[in-house]
Amino acid sequence: MAKNQVYKIQDCFDNYACNKGLLILLDGLDEVSSTNYNKISECINGLSRVLNDLSESNTIVLTMRTQFHQQVKMDFSVNFPHNTFLKPFTPSHIYEFLSRWRFDKNTEQNISRVYKDLTDGLP
């Protein structure tokens, strides 16, 4: 195991986990391969239990696509009882956001390029 270059990182982690709490972001559960899913879900639920035992101030945010959540929600119902669903951005929301962005140069060209990249494949 490689040593961290941060001073007493284990003590820091333990201190926050037991007191003020940690915010752990786990993004993209739907990107885990089906062969690894069972082990990963066990680990995530185990982490949730351990952190909850250390302090109620610890929070884990677990993200995935809505369709995948429908398939696996029972695997996480005990440790992750709260759900929030985000509506996808519409193409007009994306364009409006990009038109307010301050590009260094070639503003219209950059808006078009990024817009195309973000909206390819949207319904």
C-alpha atoms as an extended CHARMM CRD file, in Angstrom:
* protein
*
       123  EXT
         1         1  MET       CA              0.0000000000        0.0000000000        0.0000000000  PROA      1               0.0000000000
         2         2  ALA       CA              1.4380000000        3.3850000000       -1.0090000000  PROA      2               0.0000000000
         3         3  LYS       CA              1.9900000000        5.9690000000        1.6700000000  PROA      3               0.0000000000
         4         4  ASN       CA              0.0630000000        9.2100000000        1.4380000000  PROA      4               0.0000000000
         5         5  GLN       CA              1.9580000000       12.4810000000        1.3060000000  PROA      5               0.0000000000
         6         6  VAL       CA             -0.6060000000       14.1240000000        3.5880000000  PROA      6               0.0000000000
         7         7  TYR       CA              0.3440000000       14.5550000000        7.2230000000  PROA      7               0.0000000000
         8         8  LYS       CA             -1.4420000000       11.9470000000        9.4020000000  PROA      8               0.0000000000
         9         9  ILE       CA             -4.2340000000       11.3970000000        6.8590000000  PROA      9               0.0000000000
        10        10  GLN       CA             -5.5720000000        8.3600000000        8.7640000000  PROA      10              0.0000000000
        11        11  ASP       CA             -5.9250000000       10.4200000000       11.9570000000  PROA      11              0.0000000000
        12        12  CYS       CA             -7.6100000000       13.1940000000        9.9900000000  PROA      12              0.0000000000
        13        13  PHE       CA            -10.0600000000       10.7380000000        8.3800000000  PROA      13              0.0000000000
        14        14  ASP       CA            -10.8690000000        9.0820000000       11.7140000000  PROA      14              0.0000000000
        15        15  ASN       CA            -11.3190000000       12.4370000000       13.4400000000  PROA      15              0.0000000000
        16        16  TYR       CA            -13.8200000000       13.6960000000       10.8690000000  PROA      16              0.0000000000
        17        17  ALA       CA            -15.6050000000       10.3490000000       10.5650000000  PROA      17              0.0000000000
        18        18  CYS       CA            -16.1610000000       10.2480000000       14.3320000000  PROA      18              0.0000000000
        19        19  ASN       CA            -17.0200000000       13.9170000000       14.8890000000  PROA      19              0.0000000000
        20        20  LYS       CA            -18.0000000000       16.4850000000       12.2630000000  PROA      20              0.0000000000
        21        21  GLY       CA            -18.7040000000       13.8330000000        9.6480000000  PROA      21              0.0000000000
        22        22  LEU       CA            -17.5820000000       13.0420000000        6.1400000000  PROA      22              0.0000000000
        23        23  LEU       CA            -19.3060000000       13.5980000000        2.8290000000  PROA      23              0.0000000000
        24        24  ILE       CA            -18.5750000000       10.6620000000        0.5180000000  PROA      24              0.0000000000
        25        25  LEU       CA            -19.6360000000       11.0000000000       -3.1400000000  PROA      25              0.0000000000
        26        26  LEU       CA            -20.0150000000        7.7320000000       -5.0600000000  PROA      26              0.0000000000
        27        27  ASP       CA            -20.9480000000        8.5940000000       -8.6160000000  PROA      27              0.0000000000
        28        28  GLY       CA            -21.9950000000        6.2110000000      -11.3660000000  PROA      28              0.0000000000
        29        29  LEU       CA            -23.1470000000        2.9740000000       -9.7560000000  PROA      29              0.0000000000
        30        30  ASP       CA            -24.7870000000        2.1670000000      -13.0910000000  PROA      30              0.0000000000
        31        31  GLU       CA            -21.3070000000        2.0210000000      -14.6500000000  PROA      31              0.0000000000
        32        32  VAL       CA            -20.1980000000       -0.9210000000      -12.4860000000  PROA      32              0.0000000000
        33        33  SER       CA            -19.9920000000       -4.1720000000      -14.4660000000  PROA      33              0.0000000000
        34        34  SER       CA            -22.5930000000       -6.8030000000      -13.6840000000  PROA      34              0.0000000000
        35        35  THR       CA            -19.8450000000       -9.2430000000      -12.6440000000  PROA      35              0.0000000000
        36        36  ASN       CA            -18.6270000000       -6.8030000000       -9.9660000000  PROA      36              0.0000000000
        37        37  TYR       CA            -22.0020000000       -5.3880000000       -8.9110000000  PROA      37              0.0000000000
        38        38  ASN       CA            -22.7350000000       -7.7500000000       -5.9770000000  PROA      38              0.0000000000
        39        39  LYS       CA            -19.3510000000       -7.1460000000       -4.3450000000  PROA      39              0.0000000000
        40        40  ILE       CA            -19.5510000000       -3.3870000000       -4.9200000000  PROA      40              0.0000000000
        41        41  SER       CA            -23.0730000000       -3.1350000000       -3.4830000000  PROA      41              0.0000000000
        42        42  GLU       CA            -21.9780000000       -5.1270000000       -0.4000000000  PROA      42              0.0000000000
        43        43  CYS       CA            -19.0100000000       -2.7890000000        0.0690000000  PROA      43              0.0000000000
        44        44  ILE       CA            -21.1340000000        0.3520000000       -0.2920000000  PROA      44              0.0000000000
        45        45  ASN       CA            -23.7000000000       -0.9120000000        2.2180000000  PROA      45              0.0000000000
        46        46  GLY       CA            -20.8830000000       -1.9610000000        4.5760000000  PROA      46              0.0000000000
        47        47  LEU       CA            -19.2710000000        1.4640000000        4.3160000000  PROA      47              0.0000000000
        48        48  SER       CA            -22.6160000000        3.0520000000        5.0740000000  PROA      48              0.0000000000
        49        49  ARG       CA            -23.0680000000        0.9410000000        8.2180000000  PROA      49              0.0000000000
        50        50  VAL       CA            -19.5190000000        1.6180000000        9.4580000000  PROA      50              0.0000000000
        51        51  LEU       CA            -19.7710000000        5.3730000000        8.9160000000  PROA      51              0.0000000000
        52        52  ASN       CA            -23.2180000000        5.4840000000       10.5320000000  PROA      52              0.0000000000
        53        53  ASP       CA            -21.8360000000        3.6930000000       13.6090000000  PROA      53              0.0000000000
        54        54  LEU       CA            -19.0160000000        6.2540000000       13.8530000000  PROA      54              0.0000000000
        55        55  SER       CA            -21.2370000000        9.3490000000       13.5710000000  PROA      55              0.0000000000
        56        56  GLU       CA            -24.6770000000       10.2990000000       12.3300000000  PROA      56              0.0000000000
        57        57  SER       CA            -22.9960000000       13.2920000000       10.6910000000  PROA      57              0.0000000000
        58        58  ASN       CA            -21.4810000000       11.1330000000        7.9540000000  PROA      58              0.0000000000
        59        59  THR       CA            -23.2310000000       11.2660000000        4.5860000000  PROA      59              0.0000000000
        60        60  ILE       CA            -22.8840000000        9.1390000000        1.4810000000  PROA      60              0.0000000000
        61        61  VAL       CA            -24.3220000000       10.3310000000       -1.8120000000  PROA      61              0.0000000000
        62        62  LEU       CA            -24.7590000000        7.4570000000       -4.2560000000  PROA      62              0.0000000000
        63        63  THR       CA            -25.6690000000        8.3560000000       -7.8300000000  PROA      63              0.0000000000
        64        64  MET       CA            -26.9080000000        6.3230000000      -10.7770000000  PROA      64              0.0000000000
        65        65  ARG       CA            -29.2850000000        6.5960000000      -13.6990000000  PROA      65              0.0000000000
        66        66  THR       CA            -32.9730000000        6.4350000000      -12.7910000000  PROA      66              0.0000000000
        67        67  GLN       CA            -33.5370000000        3.2970000000      -14.8730000000  PROA      67              0.0000000000
        68        68  PHE       CA            -30.7710000000        1.4780000000      -12.9970000000  PROA      68              0.0000000000
        69        69  HSD       CA            -32.1330000000        2.6700000000       -9.6600000000  PROA      69              0.0000000000
        70        70  GLN       CA            -35.4200000000        0.9580000000      -10.4830000000  PROA      70              0.0000000000
        71        71  GLN       CA            -33.5140000000       -2.3300000000      -10.8570000000  PROA      71              0.0000000000
        72        72  VAL       CA            -31.3660000000       -2.1230000000       -7.7080000000  PROA      72              0.0000000000
        73        73  LYS       CA            -33.2940000000        0.0490000000       -5.2480000000  PROA      73              0.0000000000
        74        74  MET       CA            -34.0520000000       -2.8540000000       -2.8950000000  PROA      74              0.0000000000
        75        75  ASP       CA            -30.3100000000       -3.5480000000       -2.5310000000  PROA      75              0.0000000000
        76        76  PHE       CA            -29.9040000000       -0.1330000000       -0.8900000000  PROA      76              0.0000000000
        77        77  SER       CA            -33.3050000000        0.5000000000        0.7340000000  PROA      77              0.0000000000
        78        78  VAL       CA            -32.0540000000        0.0010000000        4.3230000000  PROA      78              0.0000000000
        79        79  ASN       CA            -28.8740000000        2.0950000000        4.1640000000  PROA      79              0.0000000000
        80        80  PHE       CA            -30.0520000000        4.6340000000        1.5740000000  PROA      80              0.0000000000
        81        81  PRO       CA            -33.7210000000        5.3280000000        2.3260000000  PROA      81              0.0000000000
        82        82  HSD       CA            -33.7370000000        8.8510000000        0.8590000000  PROA      82              0.0000000000
        83        83  ASN       CA            -33.9690000000        9.2930000000       -2.8980000000  PROA      83              0.0000000000
        84        84  THR       CA            -33.7790000000       12.3830000000       -5.0310000000  PROA      84              0.0000000000
        85        85  PHE       CA            -34.4150000000       12.3140000000       -8.7500000000  PROA      85              0.0000000000
        86        86  LEU       CA            -33.0640000000       14.9940000000      -11.0420000000  PROA      86              0.0000000000
        87        87  LYS       CA            -34.7750000000       15.8480000000      -14.2750000000  PROA      87              0.0000000000
        88        88  PRO       CA            -32.4520000000       15.9260000000      -17.2600000000  PROA      88              0.0000000000
        89        89  PHE       CA            -31.5880000000       19.2560000000      -18.8280000000  PROA      89              0.0000000000
        90        90  THR       CA            -33.4820000000       20.1080000000      -21.9820000000  PROA      90              0.0000000000
        91        91  PRO       CA            -31.5400000000       21.2300000000      -25.0510000000  PROA      91              0.0000000000
        92        92  SER       CA            -32.8070000000       24.7900000000      -24.5280000000  PROA      92              0.0000000000
        93        93  HSD       CA            -31.5290000000       24.7780000000      -20.9130000000  PROA      93              0.0000000000
        94        94  ILE       CA            -28.1300000000       23.6430000000      -22.1370000000  PROA      94              0.0000000000
        95        95  TYR       CA            -27.9540000000       26.3320000000      -24.8150000000  PROA      95              0.0000000000
        96        96  GLU       CA            -29.0650000000       29.0410000000      -22.3830000000  PROA      96              0.0000000000
        97        97  PHE       CA            -26.3870000000       27.9900000000      -19.8930000000  PROA      97              0.0000000000
        98        98  LEU       CA            -23.6710000000       27.9620000000      -22.5550000000  PROA      98              0.0000000000
        99        99  SER       CA            -24.6890000000       31.3710000000      -23.8770000000  PROA      99              0.0000000000
       100       100  ARG       CA            -23.9480000000       32.8310000000      -20.4250000000  PROA      100             0.0000000000
       101       101  TRP       CA            -20.5480000000       31.1390000000      -20.1740000000  PROA      101             0.0000000000
       102       102  ARG       CA            -17.5430000000       33.4120000000      -20.6370000000  PROA      102             0.0000000000
       103       103  PHE       CA            -15.3410000000       31.7770000000      -23.2320000000  PROA      103             0.0000000000
       104       104  ASP       CA            -11.9450000000       33.4260000000      -23.7510000000  PROA      104             0.0000000000
       105       105  LYS       CA            -12.4060000000       33.5760000000      -27.5230000000  PROA      105             0.0000000000
       106       106  ASN       CA            -14.5190000000       32.1850000000      -30.3710000000  PROA      106             0.0000000000
       107       107  THR       CA            -17.6280000000       32.3270000000      -28.2090000000  PROA      107             0.0000000000
       108       108  GLU       CA            -20.1700000000       31.2400000000      -30.8470000000  PROA      108             0.0000000000
       109       109  GLN       CA            -17.9160000000       28.4830000000      -32.1300000000  PROA      109             0.0000000000
       110       110  ASN       CA            -17.3450000000       27.1510000000      -28.5970000000  PROA      110             0.0000000000
       111       111  ILE       CA            -21.0550000000       27.3380000000      -27.7520000000  PROA      111             0.0000000000
       112       112  SER       CA            -21.8640000000       25.3150000000      -30.8760000000  PROA      112             0.0000000000
       113       113  ARG       CA            -19.1490000000       22.7620000000      -30.2230000000  PROA      113             0.0000000000
       114       114  VAL       CA            -20.0210000000       22.1600000000      -26.5630000000  PROA      114             0.0000000000
       115       115  TYR       CA            -23.7620000000       22.2170000000      -27.2840000000  PROA      115             0.0000000000
       116       116  LYS       CA            -23.3580000000       19.5540000000      -29.9360000000  PROA      116             0.0000000000
       117       117  ASP       CA            -21.2460000000       17.3870000000      -27.6180000000  PROA      117             0.0000000000
       118       118  LEU       CA            -23.7790000000       17.6560000000      -24.7980000000  PROA      118             0.0000000000
       119       119  THR       CA            -26.9380000000       17.1820000000      -26.8390000000  PROA      119             0.0000000000
       120       120  ASP       CA            -25.8420000000       14.3380000000      -29.1140000000  PROA      120             0.0000000000
       121       121  GLY       CA            -28.0460000000       11.4070000000      -28.1900000000  PROA      121             0.0000000000
       122       122  LEU       CA            -30.6910000000       13.4260000000      -26.3320000000  PROA      122             0.0000000000
       123       123  PRO       CA            -34.2860000000       12.6160000000      -27.2420000000  PROA      123             0.0000000000
